[in-house]
Amino acid sequence: MMPVDQEEGPVPATALGQVVASSRQAKGWSLRRLESVSGIHNAHLSQIENGTIGKPEPSVLWAIAQALTLDYDELLRLAGHLITNGGARRRSLTGAALHALDELSPDEQTQVLHFMDELRKRRNQNET
C-alpha cells in the first residue's frame, strides 16, 4: 500500500527505497529479518522503502548497505547526500564509523582505535 500525503496524494517510492526493497526481497528477507541484521527498526526501514523517509542518516544507510551488501556511496547518492566534496564524504563516513563502533564490544573498540593510530603513524611516516 502506497503512503498518502493528506495534501499531495500518493507518495511514490524513491529510487533509494526501490533499491533497498528489491535487494531485501532478492535475499528473501522480511523487514523484520533486515531489522535483525541491520539493527534498524523495521518501521523505519518500511518508511525508507516506501519513500516516506527519503534522506535517512548516513549511519542508517551504512547499516543497510552492510546488511544487504550494497554500495554505501550509491545509497548516499540516492538519498541525496552530497558526496562530491571531501568534507561531506568525510562527515558521512564518520557517522557510519561511529554507528559501526557502537556495535562493537569495548575491547573491539579499543582494537579499532589502536589500528587507527597505526594508520595515522604510517601516513605521517610516508609524508615525511
ZAMARGU-4260 file (C-alpha; in steps of 0.2 Angstrom, whole numbers, plus 5000, padded with zeros to 4 digits):
<rodrens>
0) 5000/5000/5000 | 5007/5017/4995 | 5008/5030/5008 | 4997/5045/5006 | 5001/5063/5009
5) 4985/5072/5015 | 4988/5087/5003 | 4998/5079/4989 | 4990/5062/4987 | 5001/5046/4985
10) 5019/5047/4989 | 5029/5037/4977 | 5043/5026/4982 | 5060/5034/4980 | 5075/5026/4970
15) 5083/5023/4986 | 5068/5014/4993 | 5066/5004/4977 | 5084/4998/4979 | 5083/4994/4997
20) 5066/4984/4994 | 5072/4975/4979 | 5088/4970/4987 | 5079/4964/5003 | 5067/4954/4993
25) 5080/4946/4982 | 5088/4939/4998 | 5070/4933/5003 | 5071/4943/5018 | 5056/4951/5028
30) 5058/4969/5035 | 5060/4960/5052 | 5074/4950/5046 | 5083/4966/5039 | 5079/4974/5056
35) 5088/4960/5065 | 5103/4960/5053 | 5105/4979/5052 | 5099/4985/5069 | 5087/4997/5061
40) 5069/4996/5066 | 5058/4988/5053 | 5045/5003/5054 | 5060/5014/5049 | 5065/5003/5035
45) 5047/5002/5029 | 5047/5021/5028 | 5063/5021/5018 | 5057/5008/5006 | 5040/5017/5003
50) 5048/5035/5002 | 5041/5042/5017 | 5059/5045/5023 | 5069/5050/5008 | 5085/5055/5016
55) 5090/5044/5030 | 5105/5047/5041 | 5122/5041/5033 | 5124/5029/5048 | 5107/5021/5044
60) 5112/5019/5026 | 5129/5012/5032 | 5119/4998/5042 | 5108/4995/5027 | 5122/4994/5015
65) 5132/4982/5026 | 5116/4971/5029 | 5111/4970/5011 | 5129/4970/5003 | 5125/4986/4994
70) 5137/5000/4989 | 5137/5013/5003 | 5142/5028/4991 | 5127/5023/4979 | 5115/5023/4994
75) 5122/5040/4999 | 5119/5047/4982 | 5102/5040/4980 | 5097/5048/4997 | 5103/5065/4991
80) 5118/5066/5002 | 5131/5077/4994 | 5147/5067/4992 | 5156/5077/4979 | 5167/5086/4990
85) 5179/5078/5003 | 5171/5087/5018 | 5154/5080/5015 | 5161/5062/5011 | 5172/5063/5027
90) 5157/5068/5038 | 5146/5054/5030 | 5159/5041/5034 | 5162/5047/5051 | 5144/5045/5055
95) 5144/5027/5048 | 5160/5023/5058 | 5153/5029/5074 | 5137/5018/5071 | 5148/5003/5067
100) 5159/5006/5083 | 5144/5007/5094 | 5140/4989/5089 | 5157/4983/5095 | 5162/4977/5112
105) 5173/4989/5122 | 5188/4978/5118 | 5185/4978/5100 | 5183/4997/5100 | 5200/4998/5108
110) 5207/4987/5095 | 5200/4999/5081 | 5207/5014/5090 | 5224/5006/5090 | 5223/5001/5072
115) 5218/5019/5068 | 5233/5026/5077 | 5244/5014/5067 | 5237/5020/5051 | 5240/5038/5056
120) 5258/5034/5061 | 5261/5026/5044 | 5253/5041/5035 | 5264/5053/5044 | 5280/5042/5040
125) 5275/5042/5022 | 5273/5061/5022 | 5290/5065/5029
</rodrens>
